[in-house]
Amino acid sequence: MTGTVHIVVADDHPLMREGVVATLTEHPGFSVVEQAGDTAGAILAVEQHMPDIALLDVSMPGSGLRAAAEISHRFPAVAIVMLTVSEDDDDVLAALRAGARGYVLKGVSAADLTGVLQAVASGGSYVSPALAARVLSTMQTRTGRPTEGEGLALREAEILRLVATGRSNKEIALHLNLQEKTVKHYMTNILQKLQVRNRVEAALKAREMGL
């Protein structure tokens, strides 16, 4: 993504929120357009400012997961990233199913946080590596299905491999010399075949498959 990335930051702990805002404000690629301390405030801020990214705390009053679900439903153009201390598998899965494209632990460095947000703003996705393997195991256990990705065509597997590196549809299209709309068509097929809800879960599945 070119240009400034506009962000709403929602966290009920003022020191944490102000630290994140300061980090983003110091970065020339970001602009924090609004702050909020609870779910209602986060949703209102997104509605009023239509940012590129909503950066949400999972455990803020009203539930960051509920905020993610409503924002994803009402404002699908807004990318959602969860910034949290929670390493609970259920929270990670719930965030992904609510439409989050990123799940970042609060111990992350400023450089890593800005890198994740830039990747998400460009259409990519991210789950903290420490959580990825556990989430994959939980997904497999609960679905009771094999995760080898049988049925993927060669081109689909190639695209899935690039998704797992965090590349956006546009970047994949350029890399493979395809039209972006063609990549979107392949992604629809990939999600259906892997029985996952979004590209974050698809990327996790790809890593498990060794792609």
Residue, then its C-alpha position, 0 to 999 in steps of 0.5 A: m500500500t502506498g501513502t499514509v496508513h490511517i489507524v484507529v487504536a482501541d485499548d482500555h489501558p491508557l499507558m499501553r494505548e498511548g505507547v502504541v499511539a506514540t510508536l505509530t505517530e513516530h513512524p512516517g507511514f502511519s497516522v492515528v486518526e482516533q483512540a478508543g477505550d472500549t468496544a462501543g468507542a472502537i466501532l464508533a471511531v471506525e464508523q466516523h473515520m473509516p481507517d485502513i486498520a482497526l488495532l484492537d485489544v481482545s479484552m477491552p470492555g465490551s470485548g474486542l472480539r465483538a468489536a472485530a466481528e461487527i467492524s468486519h461485518r459493517f466495514p469490510a474494507v477496514a483491516i482488523v489487527m488484534l494486539t493483546v496479551s492473550e495467548d489463548d487458542d480460543d481467542v486466536l481462533a475467535a479473532l480469525r473467525a471474526g475477520a481479523r487479519g492479524y493477531v499480535l502479542k503485546g510483547v512485540s517490538a515497535a519495529d515488528l508491530t509497524g512491519v505487521l501493520q504495513a504488511v496487513a495494510s498491503g493485503g497480507s496477514y499475520v499471526s504471532p509465530a509462537l501461536a501459529a503451531r498451536v492454532l493449527s493443532t487446535m484447528q485440526t483437532r476440532t475439525g477432525r479432518p486431515t490437513e494435507g490440502e488434498g485436491l489443490a491444483l498446482r497453481e492453487a498450491e503455488i498461490l497458497r505458498l505465497v499467501a503463507t509468506g504474507r503477500s497480498n493478492k496484488e503482489i502474488a499477481l505480479h509475482l506470477n504474472l497474473q491478473e489480480k482478479t484471477v488471484k482472487h478467483y483462485m483464493t476463493n477456490i482455495l478457501q473452499k477446498l481447505q474449509v477455512r474462513n479467511r486468508v489468515e487461516a489459509a496461511l496457517k494451513a499452508r505452513e502445516m502442509g509444508l508450503 
